[in-house]
Amino acid sequence: MRIKITGRNIELTEGLKSAVEKKLNRLEKYFTPDTDVYVTLSVEKERQKVEVTIPMKGNIIRSEQVSSDMYISIDLVEEVIERQLKKYRTKLVTKQQNAESVFKQEFLEDKSEEDEEIKIDRVKKFDMKPMYPEDACVQMELLGHDFYVFVNAETEEVNVVYKRKANTYGLIEPE
């Protein structure tokens, strides 16, 4: 694996570089030596963000983790990437998307670990009164959630409002 580290609003110290390399080298058992891994470390106010992107033929494995400590973000991003790899191994192999050119053969053939199964462990039911998207945003903020499902008073369809990164809001409507 070839790890390429860049920094935004942060000085890339040897300690940070070695922490990233040490953590991400744990993923070396999955990838061929010529796989490129792009890492971006950035700081915005109190947010320490790590972005890892691993381009492959037809797919991209990506994780972005934010915390108040850069080293915690580095730990989290490695765990998420590893979980994604295990989850999508079967999918990539069955689709035959040239998985052999990126992943080591041992990883593709390894059946010892069970692939994660999607399991719904909680179901919520609630009354959906029609409201306007702006009111749904207020309700979402009051609940402290990142998204809110509601019936749009104008269209009478189920919509979703969600919080975007720059403290703006998005609206999802059916076609």
MDTraj code that builds the backbone (N, CA, C; nanometers):
import mdtraj as md
import numpy as np

residues = "MET ARG ILE LYS ILE THR GLY ARG ASN ILE GLU LEU THR GLU GLY LEU LYS SER ALA VAL GLU LYS LYS LEU ASN ARG LEU GLU LYS TYR PHE THR PRO ASP THR ASP VAL TYR VAL THR LEU SER VAL GLU LYS GLU ARG GLN LYS VAL GLU VAL THR ILE PRO MET LYS GLY ASN ILE ILE ARG SER GLU GLN VAL SER SER ASP MET TYR ILE SER ILE ASP LEU VAL GLU GLU VAL ILE GLU ARG GLN LEU LYS LYS TYR ARG THR LYS LEU VAL THR LYS GLN GLN ASN ALA GLU SER VAL PHE LYS GLN GLU PHE LEU GLU ASP LYS SER GLU GLU ASP GLU GLU ILE LYS ILE ASP ARG VAL LYS LYS PHE ASP MET LYS PRO MET TYR PRO GLU ASP ALA CYS VAL GLN MET GLU LEU LEU GLY HIS ASP PHE TYR VAL PHE VAL ASN ALA GLU THR GLU GLU VAL ASN VAL VAL TYR LYS ARG LYS ALA ASN THR TYR GLY LEU ILE GLU PRO GLU".split()
xyz = np.array([
    [0.0837, -0.1183, 0.0000],
    [0.0000, 0.0000, 0.0000],
    [0.0877, 0.1240, 0.0000],
    [0.0444, 0.2207, -0.0776],
    [0.1149, 0.3492, -0.0801],
    [0.0241, 0.4528, -0.0148],
    [0.0666, 0.5019, 0.1006],
    [-0.0134, 0.5983, 0.1764],
    [0.0355, 0.7387, 0.1439],
    [-0.0574, 0.8230, 0.0960],
    [-0.0245, 0.9613, 0.0606],
    [-0.1013, 1.0541, 0.1548],
    [-0.0272, 1.1259, 0.2388],
    [-0.0874, 1.2079, 0.3438],
    [-0.0761, 1.3561, 0.3075],
    [-0.1882, 1.4271, 0.3194],
    [-0.1871, 1.5720, 0.3005],
    [-0.2547, 1.6366, 0.4210],
    [-0.2260, 1.7645, 0.4410],
    [-0.2844, 1.8358, 0.5548],
    [-0.3473, 1.9664, 0.5113],
    [-0.4578, 2.0001, 0.5768],
    [-0.5251, 2.1288, 0.5541],
    [-0.5378, 2.1981, 0.6890],
    [-0.4854, 2.3165, 0.6976],
    [-0.4899, 2.3946, 0.8226],
    [-0.4217, 2.3217, 0.9381],
    [-0.3227, 2.2393, 0.9052],
    [-0.2510, 2.1651, 1.0089],
    [-0.1094, 2.1372, 0.9613],
    [-0.0150, 2.1428, 1.0535],
    [0.1225, 2.1073, 1.0208],
    [0.1366, 1.9567, 1.0374],
    [0.1818, 1.8899, 0.9316],
    [0.1978, 1.7446, 0.9363],
    [0.3275, 1.7102, 1.0084],
    [0.3165, 1.6794, 1.1361],
    [0.4345, 1.6427, 1.2139],
    [0.4693, 1.4966, 1.1887],
    [0.5903, 1.4589, 1.2247],
    [0.6324, 1.3193, 1.2094],
    [0.5449, 1.2272, 1.2952],
    [0.5027, 1.2778, 1.4126],
    [0.4162, 1.1985, 1.5001],
    [0.2831, 1.1667, 1.4351],
    [0.2235, 1.2663, 1.3702],
    [0.0961, 1.2443, 1.3004],
    [0.1137, 1.1493, 1.1829],
    [0.2200, 1.1715, 1.1049],
    [0.2447, 1.0851, 0.9899],
    [0.2645, 0.9402, 1.0332],
    [0.3438, 0.9201, 1.1374],
    [0.3703, 0.7831, 1.1823],
    [0.2451, 0.7196, 1.2424],
    [0.1612, 0.7976, 1.3089],
    [0.0358, 0.7438, 1.3641],
    [-0.0562, 0.6979, 1.2514],
    [-0.0664, 0.7782, 1.1457],
    [-0.1496, 0.7419, 1.0311],
    [-0.0944, 0.6156, 0.9654],
    [0.0355, 0.6141, 0.9401],
    [0.0964, 0.4984, 0.8740],
    [0.0841, 0.3724, 0.9582],
    [0.1046, 0.3852, 1.0885],
    [0.0948, 0.2681, 1.1770],
    [-0.0469, 0.2112, 1.1743],
    [-0.1462, 0.2976, 1.1853],
    [-0.2863, 0.2521, 1.1854],
    [-0.3260, 0.1924, 1.0513],
    [-0.2955, 0.2640, 0.9434],
    [-0.3400, 0.2186, 0.8123],
    [-0.2596, 0.0994, 0.7609],
    [-0.1390, 0.0799, 0.8120],
    [-0.0628, -0.0388, 0.7723],
    [-0.1300, -0.1674, 0.8209],
    [-0.2210, -0.1558, 0.9159],
    [-0.2997, -0.2722, 0.9580],
    [-0.3892, -0.3219, 0.8446],
    [-0.4197, -0.2324, 0.7504],
    [-0.5040, -0.2681, 0.6364],
    [-0.4232, -0.3339, 0.5244],
    [-0.2910, -0.3358, 0.5406],
    [-0.2034, -0.3893, 0.4369],
    [-0.2341, -0.5349, 0.4041],
    [-0.2856, -0.6084, 0.5016],
    [-0.3168, -0.7501, 0.4796],
    [-0.4300, -0.7689, 0.3788],
    [-0.5056, -0.6637, 0.3497],
    [-0.6181, -0.6735, 0.2579],
    [-0.5829, -0.6332, 0.1149],
    [-0.4892, -0.5406, 0.0984],
    [-0.4639, -0.4789, -0.0310],
    [-0.3333, -0.5252, -0.0942],
    [-0.3282, -0.5135, -0.2261],
    [-0.2049, -0.5405, -0.2986],
    [-0.1082, -0.4243, -0.2747],
    [0.0217, -0.4469, -0.2940],
    [0.1206, -0.3418, -0.2649],
    [0.1052, -0.2149, -0.3485],
    [0.0455, -0.2235, -0.4673],
    [0.0348, -0.1043, -0.5518],
    [-0.0960, -0.0276, -0.5326],
    [-0.1663, -0.0541, -0.4238],
    [-0.2897, 0.0182, -0.3931],
    [-0.2557, 0.1532, -0.3308],
    [-0.3173, 0.2607, -0.3838],
    [-0.2961, 0.3941, -0.3294],
    [-0.4007, 0.4250, -0.2237],
    [-0.3564, 0.4845, -0.1137],
    [-0.4455, 0.5266, -0.0059],
    [-0.4199, 0.6758, 0.0165],
    [-0.5253, 0.7559, -0.0007],
    [-0.5139, 0.9006, 0.0155],
    [-0.5715, 0.9418, 0.1501],
    [-0.4907, 1.0108, 0.2293],
    [-0.5311, 1.0533, 0.3632],
    [-0.5207, 1.2051, 0.3703],
    [-0.6270, 1.2684, 0.4185],
    [-0.6255, 1.4133, 0.4388],
    [-0.6575, 1.4417, 0.5850],
    [-0.5687, 1.5112, 0.6506],
    [-0.5893, 1.5546, 0.7887],
    [-0.6241, 1.7023, 0.7843],
    [-0.7285, 1.7415, 0.8552],
    [-0.7647, 1.8827, 0.8552],
    [-0.8185, 1.9252, 0.9912],
    [-0.8074, 2.0543, 1.0165],
    [-0.8565, 2.1126, 1.1414],
    [-0.9472, 2.2297, 1.1056],
    [-1.0678, 2.2285, 1.1607],
    [-1.1632, 2.3376, 1.1445],
    [-1.2193, 2.3679, 1.2832],
    [-1.1822, 2.4803, 1.3376],
    [-1.2206, 2.5185, 1.4742],
    [-1.1741, 2.4098, 1.5699],
    [-1.2652, 2.3435, 1.6395],
    [-1.2273, 2.2389, 1.7357],
    [-1.2379, 2.0992, 1.6751],
    [-1.2641, 2.0921, 1.5443],
    [-1.2863, 1.9636, 1.4786],
    [-1.1580, 1.9122, 1.4154],
    [-1.1172, 1.7938, 1.4550],
    [-0.9992, 1.7277, 1.3988],
    [-1.0511, 1.6183, 1.3053],
    [-1.0321, 1.6368, 1.1758],
    [-1.0941, 1.5469, 1.0782],
    [-0.9892, 1.4679, 1.0014],
    [-1.0184, 1.3379, 0.9815],
    [-0.9352, 1.2510, 0.8997],
    [-1.0235, 1.1932, 0.7899],
    [-0.9790, 1.2081, 0.6652],
    [-1.0497, 1.1511, 0.5509],
    [-0.9562, 1.0509, 0.4842],
    [-1.0069, 0.9296, 0.4605],
    [-0.9288, 0.8278, 0.3909],
    [-1.0076, 0.7848, 0.2686],
    [-0.9407, 0.7858, 0.1532],
    [-1.0033, 0.7443, 0.0277],
    [-0.9140, 0.6414, -0.0384],
    [-0.9737, 0.5276, -0.0758],
    [-0.9003, 0.4214, -0.1436],
    [-0.9728, 0.3936, -0.2755],
    [-0.9238, 0.4537, -0.3858],
    [-0.9901, 0.4297, -0.5136],
    [-0.9565, 0.2915, -0.5684],
    [-1.0590, 0.2284, -0.6237],
    [-1.0430, 0.0982, -0.6869],
    [-1.1194, 0.1021, -0.8181],
    [-1.0998, 0.0028, -0.9001],
    [-1.1717, -0.0021, -1.0268],
    [-1.3205, -0.0190, -0.9998],
    [-1.3995, 0.0825, -1.0308],
    [-1.5442, 0.0736, -1.0159],
    [-1.5964, 0.1065, -0.8773],
    [-1.5116, 0.1218, -0.7794],
    [-1.5541, 0.1483, -0.6420],
    [-1.4583, 0.2440, -0.5734],
    [-1.5051, 0.2997, -0.4648],
    [-1.4197, 0.3810, -0.3778],
    [-1.4527, 0.3406, -0.2348],
    [-1.3512, 0.3119, -0.1588],
    [-1.3697, 0.2885, -0.0158],
    [-1.3302, 0.4181, 0.0516],
    [-1.4209, 0.4710, 0.1343],
    [-1.3968, 0.6029, 0.1918],
    [-1.4521, 0.6093, 0.3327],
    [-1.3805, 0.6805, 0.4182],
    [-1.4291, 0.7073, 0.5526],
    [-1.3818, 0.8449, 0.5940],
    [-1.4671, 0.9119, 0.6694],
    [-1.4355, 1.0439, 0.7223],
    [-1.4751, 1.0419, 0.8693],
    [-1.3811, 1.0738, 0.9556],
    [-1.4093, 1.0727, 1.0983],
    [-1.3655, 1.2050, 1.1600],
    [-1.4476, 1.2548, 1.2514],
    [-1.4216, 1.3830, 1.3171],
    [-1.4300, 1.3635, 1.4677],
    [-1.3365, 1.4219, 1.5388],
    [-1.3425, 1.4223, 1.6855],
    [-1.2655, 1.5445, 1.7343],
    [-1.2523, 1.5559, 1.8636],
    [-1.1782, 1.6687, 1.9195],
    [-1.0284, 1.6398, 1.9266],
    [-0.9878, 1.5154, 1.8969],
    [-0.8478, 1.4742, 1.9022],
    [-0.8116, 1.4024, 1.7724],
    [-0.7058, 1.4465, 1.7058],
    [-0.6674, 1.3893, 1.5764],
    [-0.6345, 1.2408, 1.5877],
    [-0.5713, 1.1994, 1.6967],
    [-0.5333, 1.0593, 1.7119],
    [-0.6566, 0.9698, 1.7288],
    [-0.7586, 1.0202, 1.7937],
    [-0.8846, 0.9451, 1.8057],
    [-0.9491, 0.9323, 1.6678],
    [-0.9479, 1.0395, 1.5909],
    [-1.0033, 1.0362, 1.4552],
    [-0.9304, 0.9330, 1.3696],
    [-0.7985, 0.9251, 1.3839],
    [-0.7189, 0.8277, 1.3078],
    [-0.7594, 0.6857, 1.3462],
    [-0.7752, 0.6612, 1.4765],
    [-0.8186, 0.5279, 1.5220],
    [-0.9551, 0.4923, 1.4646],
    [-1.0483, 0.5857, 1.4707],
    [-1.1847, 0.5605, 1.4249],
    [-1.1890, 0.5323, 1.2751],
    [-1.1133, 0.6071, 1.1977],
    [-1.1187, 0.5914, 1.0520],
    [-1.0666, 0.4536, 1.0110],
    [-0.9648, 0.4042, 1.0777],
    [-0.9116, 0.2708, 1.0447],
    [-1.0143, 0.1631, 1.0753],
    [-1.0824, 0.1754, 1.1887],
    [-1.1838, 0.0769, 1.2263],
    [-1.2988, 0.0741, 1.1263],
    [-1.3411, 0.1908, 1.0814],
    [-1.4526, 0.1998, 0.9869],
    [-1.4142, 0.1385, 0.8521],
    [-1.2939, 0.1687, 0.8039],
    [-1.2483, 0.1130, 0.6756],
    [-1.2430, -0.0395, 0.6842],
    [-1.1886, -0.0912, 0.7933],
    [-1.1787, -0.2370, 0.8084],
    [-1.3170, -0.3011, 0.8120],
    [-1.4103, -0.2377, 0.8812],
    [-1.5471, -0.2891, 0.8872],
    [-1.6115, -0.2867, 0.7480],
    [-1.5882, -0.1800, 0.6727],
    [-1.6417, -0.1704, 0.5368],
    [-1.5852, -0.2810, 0.4484],
    [-1.4558, -0.3056, 0.4600],
    [-1.3926, -0.4085, 0.3779],
    [-1.4537, -0.5457, 0.4038],
    [-1.4722, -0.5778, 0.5297],
    [-1.5293, -0.7085, 0.5640],
    [-1.6744, -0.7195, 0.5184],
    [-1.7460, -0.6088, 0.5280],
    [-1.8871, -0.6081, 0.4913],
    [-1.9071, -0.6249, 0.3411],
    [-1.8214, -0.5613, 0.2627],
    [-1.8397, -0.5609, 0.1180],
    [-1.7553, -0.6627, 0.0430],
    [-1.6773, -0.7429, 0.1153],
    [-1.5929, -0.8432, 0.0499],
    [-1.6750, -0.9322, -0.0429],
    [-1.7814, -0.9901, 0.0095],
    [-1.8630, -1.0814, -0.0692],
    [-1.9245, -1.0102, -0.1885],
    [-1.9734, -0.8906, -0.1662],
    [-2.0365, -0.8137, -0.2732],
    [-1.9378, -0.7866, -0.3867],
    [-1.8164, -0.7461, -0.3534],
    [-1.7162, -0.7157, -0.4543],
    [-1.6747, -0.8400, -0.5318],
    [-1.6597, -0.9501, -0.4613],
    [-1.6161, -1.0730, -0.5267],
    [-1.7254, -1.1269, -0.6175],
    [-1.8500, -1.1266, -0.5710],
    [-1.9577, -1.1808, -0.6523],
    [-1.9847, -1.0971, -0.7757],
    [-1.9614, -0.9672, -0.7672],
    [-1.9811, -0.8815, -0.8843],
    [-1.8635, -0.8907, -0.9810],
    [-1.7533, -0.9536, -0.9369],
    [-1.6339, -0.9679, -1.0209],
    [-1.5870, -0.8335, -1.0759],
    [-1.5727, -0.7365, -0.9886],
    [-1.5296, -0.6032, -1.0309],
    [-1.3782, -0.5899, -1.0191],
    [-1.3076, -0.6861, -1.0755],
    [-1.1614, -0.6856, -1.0720],
    [-1.1088, -0.6749, -0.9292],
    [-1.1728, -0.7432, -0.8381],
    [-1.1319, -0.7390, -0.6985],
    [-0.9899, -0.7912, -0.6814],
    [-0.9498, -0.8839, -0.7685],
    [-0.8164, -0.9434, -0.7573],
    [-0.7062, -0.8399, -0.7815],
    [-0.7353, -0.7352, -0.8560],
    [-0.6319, -0.6364, -0.8860],
    [-0.6050, -0.5425, -0.7684],
    [-0.6933, -0.5413, -0.6694],
    [-0.6769, -0.4517, -0.5553],
    [-0.6548, -0.5297, -0.4259],
    [-0.7337, -0.6353, -0.4050],
    [-0.7261, -0.7105, -0.2810],
    [-0.6332, -0.8309, -0.2928],
    [-0.5719, -0.8668, -0.1821],
    [-0.4906, -0.9874, -0.1782],
    [-0.5827, -1.1085, -0.1875],
    [-0.5349, -1.2126, -0.2525],
    [-0.6154, -1.3322, -0.2747],
    [-0.6575, -1.3967, -0.1418],
    [-0.5696, -1.3937, -0.0413],
    [-0.6031, -1.4543, 0.0887],
    [-0.7259, -1.3880, 0.1509],
    [-0.7360, -1.2561, 0.1356],
    [-0.8499, -1.1839, 0.1909],
    [-0.9779, -1.2218, 0.1180],
    [-0.9712, -1.2340, -0.0133],
    [-1.0894, -1.2684, -0.0916],
    [-1.1395, -1.4088, -0.0604],
    [-1.0482, -1.4999, -0.0332],
    [-1.0851, -1.6398, -0.0095],
    [-1.1160, -1.6689, 0.1368],
    [-1.0833, -1.5777, 0.2266],
    [-1.1018, -1.6001, 0.3699],
    [-1.2495, -1.6016, 0.4058],
    [-1.2969, -1.7151, 0.4518],
    [-1.4372, -1.7295, 0.4922],
    [-1.4484, -1.7476, 0.6434],
    [-1.3356, -1.7325, 0.7156],
    [-1.3372, -1.7571, 0.8593],
    [-1.4218, -1.6566, 0.9352],
    [-1.4181, -1.5315, 0.8927],
    [-1.4971, -1.4294, 0.9607],
    [-1.6311, -1.4170, 0.8910],
    [-1.7360, -1.4160, 0.9692],
    [-1.8681, -1.3996, 0.9106],
    [-1.8850, -1.2566, 0.8639],
    [-1.9447, -1.2399, 0.7457],
    [-1.9740, -1.1066, 0.6980],
    [-2.0850, -1.0489, 0.7835],
    [-2.0758, -0.9197, 0.8108],
    [-2.1762, -0.8553, 0.8956],
    [-2.3128, -0.8614, 0.8307],
    [-2.4104, -0.8950, 0.9109],
    [-2.5473, -0.9013, 0.8626],
    [-2.6210, -0.7766, 0.9093],
    [-2.7014, -0.7197, 0.8215],
    [-2.7777, -0.6014, 0.8594],
    [-2.8937, -0.6476, 0.9459],
    [-2.9042, -0.5870, 1.0628],
    [-3.0075, -0.6281, 1.1572],
    [-3.0747, -0.5025, 1.2139],
    [-3.2048, -0.4960, 1.2006],
    [-3.2804, -0.3850, 1.2581],
    [-3.3165, -0.4259, 1.4007],
    [-3.2694, -0.3498, 1.4984],
    [-3.2939, -0.3882, 1.6373],
    [-3.3938, -0.2971, 1.7081],
    [-3.4471, -0.1997, 1.6358],
    [-3.5444, -0.1108, 1.6983],
    [-3.6369, -0.0540, 1.5917],
    [-3.7639, -0.0507, 1.6222],
    [-3.8634, 0.0062, 1.5315],
    [-3.9394, 0.1138, 1.6075],
    [-3.9520, 0.2314, 1.5461],
    [-4.0263, 0.3400, 1.6079],
    [-4.1494, 0.3694, 1.5237],
    [-4.2593, 0.3994, 1.5909],
    [-4.3812, 0.4413, 1.5232],
    [-4.4239, 0.5741, 1.5834],
    [-4.4640, 0.6659, 1.4964],
    [-4.5101, 0.7942, 1.5469],
    [-4.6092, 0.8539, 1.4485],
    [-4.6931, 0.9393, 1.5011],
    [-4.7948, 1.0071, 1.4210],
    [-4.7261, 1.1145, 1.3365],
    [-4.7566, 1.1174, 1.2080],
    [-4.6949, 1.2144, 1.1177],
    [-4.7996, 1.3162, 1.0743],
    [-4.7972, 1.4306, 1.1395],
    [-4.8889, 1.5383, 1.1037],
    [-4.8266, 1.6199, 0.9915],
    [-4.9056, 1.6625, 0.8943],
    [-4.8501, 1.7439, 0.7858],
    [-4.7876, 1.8729, 0.8398],
    [-4.6710, 1.9081, 0.7840],
    [-4.6024, 2.0318, 0.8227],
    [-4.5188, 2.0800, 0.7059],
    [-4.4756, 2.2032, 0.7152],
    [-4.3907, 2.2616, 0.6125],
    [-4.2451, 2.2247, 0.6409],
    [-4.1602, 2.2188, 0.5376],
    [-4.0199, 2.1808, 0.5584],
    [-3.9491, 2.2657, 0.6638],
    [-3.9793, 2.3939, 0.6699],
    [-3.9149, 2.4798, 0.7690],
    [-3.9530, 2.4380, 0.9110],
    [-4.0810, 2.3993, 0.9289],
    [-4.1263, 2.3525, 1.0607],
    [-4.0595, 2.2195, 1.0957],
    [-4.0390, 2.1365, 0.9945],
    [-3.9718, 2.0074, 1.0166],
    [-3.8275, 2.0303, 1.0617],
    [-3.7616, 2.1328, 1.0065],
    [-3.6248, 2.1660, 1.0482],
    [-3.6221, 2.2087, 1.1952],
    [-3.7195, 2.2882, 1.2349],
    [-3.7284, 2.3313, 1.3745],
    [-3.7496, 2.2097, 1.4648],
    [-3.8390, 2.1208, 1.4244],
    [-3.8669, 2.0000, 1.5034],
    [-3.7412, 1.9125, 1.5138],
    [-3.6681, 1.9007, 1.4026],
    [-3.5440, 1.8232, 1.4020],
    [-3.4437, 1.8805, 1.5013],
    [-3.4306, 2.0129, 1.5026],
    [-3.3390, 2.0792, 1.5951],
    [-3.3814, 2.0571, 1.7404],
    [-3.5105, 2.0637, 1.7653],
    [-3.5607, 2.0432, 1.9017],
    [-3.5309, 1.9020, 1.9510],
    [-3.5365, 1.8056, 1.8599],
    [-3.5087, 1.6662, 1.8967],
    [-3.3593, 1.6372, 1.9027],
    [-3.2778, 1.7238, 1.8411],
    [-3.1338, 1.7018, 1.8401],
    [-3.0917, 1.5949, 1.7402],
    [-3.1709, 1.5728, 1.6358],
    [-3.1397, 1.4721, 1.5350],
    [-3.0721, 1.5352, 1.4141],
    [-3.0163, 1.4495, 1.3268],
    [-2.9540, 1.4957, 1.2033],
    [-3.0507, 1.4924, 1.0859],
    [-3.1643, 1.4264, 1.1033],
    [-3.2657, 1.4211, 0.9979],
    [-3.4030, 1.4090, 1.0618],
    [-3.5069, 1.4363, 0.9819],
    [-3.6433, 1.4282, 1.0330],
    [-3.7368, 1.3906, 0.9176],
    [-3.8171, 1.2871, 0.9391],
    [-3.9131, 1.2400, 0.8398],
    [-4.0490, 1.3028, 0.8718],
    [-4.1163, 1.3545, 0.7678],
    [-4.2441, 1.4209, 0.7906],
    [-4.3296, 1.4151, 0.6646],
    [-4.4584, 1.4464, 0.6796],
    [-4.5485, 1.4591, 0.5656],
    [-4.5519, 1.6070, 0.5288],
    [-4.5178, 1.6368, 0.4045],
    [-4.5125, 1.7743, 0.3570],
    [-4.6547, 1.8272, 0.3405],
    [-4.6856, 1.9384, 0.4057],
    [-4.8203, 1.9972, 0.4017],
    [-4.8573, 2.0468, 0.2621],
    [-4.7561, 2.0818, 0.1818],
    [-4.7841, 2.1327, 0.0469],
    [-4.8106, 2.0203, -0.0530],
    [-4.7328, 1.9121, -0.0454],
    [-4.7425, 1.8047, -0.1450],
    [-4.8130, 1.6801, -0.0928],
    [-4.8307, 1.6702, 0.0407],
    [-4.8895, 1.5538, 0.1070],
    [-4.8091, 1.4254, 0.0829],
    [-4.6791, 1.4402, 0.0577],
    [-4.5893, 1.3269, 0.0402],
    [-4.4910, 1.3204, 0.1570],
    [-4.4360, 1.2017, 0.1797],
    [-4.3361, 1.1846, 0.2842],
    [-4.2051, 1.2460, 0.2353],
    [-4.1468, 1.3336, 0.3158],
    [-4.0198, 1.4005, 0.2862],
    [-3.9250, 1.3813, 0.4031],
    [-3.7985, 1.4138, 0.3787],
    [-3.6964, 1.4097, 0.4839],
    [-3.6177, 1.5399, 0.4785],
    [-3.6023, 1.6043, 0.5933],
    [-3.5090, 1.7162, 0.6029],
    [-3.3864, 1.6645, 0.6775],
    [-3.2696, 1.7174, 0.6424],
    [-3.1477, 1.6731, 0.7076],
    [-3.0521, 1.7902, 0.7233],
    [-2.9644, 1.7757, 0.8217],
    [-2.8670, 1.8803, 0.8512],
    [-2.7424, 1.8559, 0.7670],
    [-2.6961, 1.9603, 0.7019],
    [-2.5751, 1.9529, 0.6207],
    [-2.4573, 2.0072, 0.7011],
    [-2.3360, 1.9921, 0.6481],
    [-2.2152, 2.0264, 0.7223],
    [-2.2044, 2.1724, 0.7633],
    [-2.2371, 2.2650, 0.6784],
    [-2.2177, 2.4073, 0.7074],
    [-2.3390, 2.4669, 0.7787],
    [-2.4039, 2.3870, 0.8637],
    [-2.5245, 2.4292, 0.9354],
    [-2.6332, 2.4789, 0.8411],
    [-2.6434, 2.4120, 0.7275],
    [-2.7527, 2.4373, 0.6346],
    [-2.8406, 2.3126, 0.6355],
    [-2.9519, 2.3171, 0.5640],
    [-3.0459, 2.2057, 0.5649],
    [-3.0706, 2.1565, 0.4231],
    [-3.1024, 2.0284, 0.4125],
    [-3.1386, 1.9687, 0.2852],
    [-3.2777, 1.9081, 0.2956],
    [-3.3424, 1.8918, 0.1809],
    [-3.4755, 1.8346, 0.1738],
    [-3.4750, 1.7223, 0.0709],
    [-3.5250, 1.6064, 0.1072],
    [-3.5369, 1.4932, 0.0165],
    [-3.6849, 1.4723, -0.0122],
    [-3.7181, 1.4766, -0.1426],
    [-3.8550, 1.4565, -0.1871],
    [-3.8595, 1.3382, -0.2829],
    [-3.9696, 1.2626, -0.2850],
    [-3.9794, 1.1543, -0.3830],
    [-4.0050, 1.2106, -0.5225],
    [-3.9638, 1.1353, -0.6250],
    [-3.9882, 1.1802, -0.7625],
    [-4.1277, 1.1476, -0.8050],
])
top = md.Topology()
chain = top.add_chain()
for i, resn in enumerate(residues, 1):
    res = top.add_residue(resn, chain, resSeq=i)
    for name in ("N", "CA", "C"):
        top.add_atom(name, md.element.get_by_symbol(name[0]), res)
traj = md.Trajectory(xyz[None], top)
